[in-house]
Amino acid sequence: MRVLFLGPPRPRIEDCVTACGDTLVRTESRLSPTEPPVTESDFIVSYGYRHIISADVLRLFGHCAINVHISKLPWNRGADPNIWSFLEDTPKGVSIHVLDEGLDTGPLLAQVDVPIDEGDTLRVSYDRLSAAAVDLFCENWPRIRTGELPAIPQVGQGTSHRSADRIRYEHLLTKGWDTPVSGLVGKALEDGGRART
């Protein structure tokens, strides 16, 4: 099978795909439904991809298009899921879901809670979530690629954010990615900020 990986390099994911005998091609570019690599691929795996995948592309792949997301969906769909999980004090975890036309709204294939320590910074928590996401993918890829893993609809309304939503809270990131997460917990709720649903 030929797998189109969308996003920045993820060597462990690439190794897990090729260990199953699949060929992997990676891109960070926008996709066209009528051009390679789309026309030459059987399956899409997205992780950290910065573009919206068009409905025309998704229709070509059906359930053979998945996304790895560093939140416990349906919480923190969209941009900056790690930061929002602290600002709104929502569950922390990682998810793999089928891509659909919504923003991180497709049925879940795998999900796991990820414990975060009070002493963590945003960088450490992001690294912890990223490692868990890769582990979750590698554990489940053999069953995902064959369609053996059932897709379960997301339950609950959850939350969703755009990149611009973070601007209101930039002043709290006093040390950038090295900001302690303990100082962010619940801050969006305290000042009346509301999650987009």
C-alpha positions as CSV (number, residue, x, y, z in Angstrom):
1,M,0.0,0.0,0.0
2,R,1.2,3.5,-0.7
3,V,0.7,5.9,2.2
4,L,0.7,9.7,1.8
5,F,2.0,11.2,5.0
6,L,1.0,14.9,5.5
7,G,3.0,17.0,7.9
8,P,6.6,17.6,9.1
9,P,9.0,14.6,9.3
10,R,8.1,12.0,12.0
11,P,10.7,9.3,11.7
12,R,9.1,6.8,14.1
13,I,5.7,7.0,12.3
14,E,7.5,6.6,9.0
15,D,9.3,3.5,10.4
16,C,6.0,2.0,11.7
17,V,4.4,2.5,8.2
18,T,7.3,0.9,6.3
19,A,7.7,-1.9,8.9
20,C,4.2,-3.1,7.7
21,G,5.5,-3.3,4.1
22,D,3.9,0.0,3.0
23,T,5.6,2.7,0.9
24,L,5.5,6.2,2.4
25,V,5.6,9.5,0.6
26,R,5.6,12.7,2.7
27,T,4.5,16.3,1.9
28,E,3.7,19.5,3.6
29,S,2.3,21.1,0.4
30,R,-1.3,21.7,-0.4
31,L,-3.0,18.8,-2.2
32,S,-4.8,18.6,-5.5
33,P,-7.2,15.8,-6.1
34,T,-6.0,15.4,-9.7
35,E,-2.3,15.4,-9.2
36,P,0.4,13.2,-7.5
37,P,0.9,12.4,-4.8
38,V,-2.8,12.1,-4.2
39,T,-3.5,10.1,-7.4
40,E,-0.8,7.7,-6.6
41,S,-1.7,7.0,-2.9
42,D,-4.0,4.5,-1.2
43,F,-4.1,6.0,2.3
44,I,-3.6,9.4,4.0
45,V,-2.0,9.9,7.4
46,S,-2.0,13.5,8.7
47,Y,-0.1,14.7,11.7
48,G,0.8,18.4,12.1
49,Y,-0.4,19.2,8.6
50,R,-1.0,23.0,8.2
51,H,-3.6,22.9,5.4
52,I,-7.3,22.0,5.3
53,I,-7.7,18.9,3.2
54,S,-10.4,19.6,0.6
55,A,-13.6,17.5,0.4
56,D,-12.6,16.5,-3.2
57,V,-9.4,14.9,-1.8
58,L,-11.2,13.2,1.1
59,R,-13.8,11.7,-1.1
60,L,-11.1,9.8,-2.9
61,F,-10.0,8.1,0.3
62,G,-13.1,7.5,2.3
63,H,-12.2,6.0,5.7
64,C,-8.6,5.6,4.5
65,A,-7.7,9.1,5.6
66,I,-6.8,9.6,9.3
67,N,-5.4,12.4,11.5
68,V,-3.2,12.2,14.6
69,H,-4.2,15.0,17.1
70,I,-2.7,15.9,20.4
71,S,-5.9,16.3,22.3
72,K,-8.5,14.1,23.8
73,L,-11.2,14.7,21.3
74,P,-13.8,16.1,21.2
75,W,-11.9,18.5,23.4
76,N,-9.6,21.1,21.8
77,R,-10.2,20.5,18.2
78,G,-8.3,22.8,15.8
79,A,-5.3,24.9,16.7
80,D,-3.1,24.9,19.8
81,P,-4.7,21.9,21.6
82,N,-2.1,21.6,24.2
83,I,-2.3,25.2,25.4
84,W,-6.1,25.2,25.4
85,S,-6.2,22.0,27.5
86,F,-4.6,24.1,30.3
87,L,-6.4,27.4,29.7
88,E,-9.8,25.7,29.8
89,D,-8.7,22.8,32.1
90,T,-10.0,20.1,29.8
91,P,-8.9,16.5,29.6
92,K,-5.3,15.8,28.3
93,G,-4.7,13.1,25.8
94,V,-4.1,12.1,22.2
95,S,-6.5,10.8,19.5
96,I,-6.4,9.2,16.1
97,H,-9.6,9.9,14.0
98,V,-10.9,9.4,10.5
99,L,-10.7,12.6,8.5
100,D,-14.0,14.2,7.5
101,E,-15.0,17.6,6.3
102,G,-15.1,19.1,9.8
103,L,-12.2,20.2,11.9
104,D,-11.1,17.2,13.9
105,T,-14.7,15.9,14.1
106,G,-14.3,12.5,12.4
107,P,-14.9,9.2,14.2
108,L,-12.3,8.0,16.7
109,L,-10.0,5.0,16.0
110,A,-7.8,5.2,19.1
111,Q,-7.4,7.5,22.0
112,V,-5.5,7.6,25.3
113,D,-5.2,9.9,28.3
114,V,-1.8,11.5,28.9
115,P,-0.9,12.5,32.4
116,I,0.8,15.9,32.7
117,D,2.9,16.8,35.7
118,E,2.2,20.1,37.6
119,G,5.9,21.0,37.1
120,D,5.7,20.6,33.3
121,T,6.2,23.5,30.9
122,L,4.3,23.9,27.6
123,R,7.3,22.5,25.8
124,V,7.6,19.4,28.1
125,S,3.8,18.8,28.0
126,Y,3.9,19.1,24.1
127,D,6.8,16.6,23.9
128,R,5.0,14.2,26.2
129,L,1.8,14.4,24.1
130,S,3.8,14.0,20.9
131,A,5.5,10.9,22.1
132,A,2.2,9.4,23.2
133,A,0.7,10.2,19.8
134,V,3.4,8.4,18.0
135,D,3.2,5.4,20.4
136,L,-0.6,5.3,19.8
137,F,-0.1,5.4,16.1
138,C,2.5,2.7,16.0
139,E,0.4,0.4,18.3
140,N,-2.6,0.7,16.1
141,W,-1.4,1.2,12.6
142,P,-1.4,-2.5,11.7
143,R,-5.2,-2.7,12.5
144,I,-5.9,0.8,11.1
145,R,-4.4,0.0,7.7
146,T,-6.5,-3.1,7.3
147,G,-9.7,-1.5,8.5
148,E,-10.0,-3.9,11.4
149,L,-10.1,-1.1,14.0
150,P,-13.7,0.2,14.4
151,A,-14.4,3.9,14.0
152,I,-16.5,5.3,16.9
153,P,-18.3,8.6,16.6
154,Q,-17.1,11.3,18.9
155,V,-19.4,11.9,21.9
156,G,-20.2,15.3,23.3
157,Q,-19.9,18.8,22.0
158,G,-16.3,19.4,23.0
159,T,-14.4,22.6,22.1
160,S,-12.7,24.1,19.1
161,H,-10.2,26.8,18.5
162,R,-8.5,28.8,15.8
163,S,-5.0,30.2,15.9
164,A,-6.4,33.7,16.4
165,D,-8.2,32.7,19.6
166,R,-4.9,32.4,21.4
167,I,-4.1,36.1,21.0
168,R,-6.3,37.0,24.0
169,Y,-4.0,34.9,26.2
170,E,-0.6,35.5,24.7
171,H,0.3,37.7,27.7
172,L,0.1,34.6,30.0
173,L,2.9,32.8,28.0
174,T,5.5,34.8,29.9
175,K,8.4,32.4,29.0
176,G,7.0,31.2,25.6
177,W,7.2,27.4,25.3
178,D,9.0,27.3,28.7
179,T,6.0,28.8,30.5
180,P,5.0,26.5,33.4
181,V,1.6,24.9,32.7
182,S,0.5,25.4,36.4
183,G,0.1,29.1,35.8
184,L,-2.3,28.6,32.8
185,V,-4.8,26.2,34.4
186,G,-8.3,27.5,34.0
187,K,-7.3,31.1,33.0
188,A,-9.7,31.2,30.1
189,L,-12.6,30.2,32.4
190,E,-11.6,32.8,35.0
191,D,-11.8,35.8,32.8
192,G,-15.1,34.7,31.1
193,G,-13.4,33.4,27.9
194,R,-15.5,30.7,26.3
195,A,-14.5,27.9,24.1
196,R,-15.8,27.8,20.6
197,T,-18.1,24.8,20.2
